[in-house]
Amino acid sequence: MKKRTNLVIGSILIGWILSLLPLIAKLFIFTGLAVYLFFGYDEWAYNRDHKQSAGGAE
């Protein structure tokens, strides 16, 4: 009887975790995209400021 109760509880927990996977995937995708865009902008701004401080010489 105890094994059956544990099986039901385990099934509910596994179902709950699997229902969160789409949310977790969305979080990883959008977080990764935000980090990628931030680093791209940061590098662009650094290069722009570095060229201006060097007198525009390349």
Buried (B, 14 or more C-beta within 10 A) or exposed (E): EEEEEEEEEEEEEEEEEEEEEEEEEEEEEEEEEEEEEEEEEEEEEEEEEEEEEEEEEE
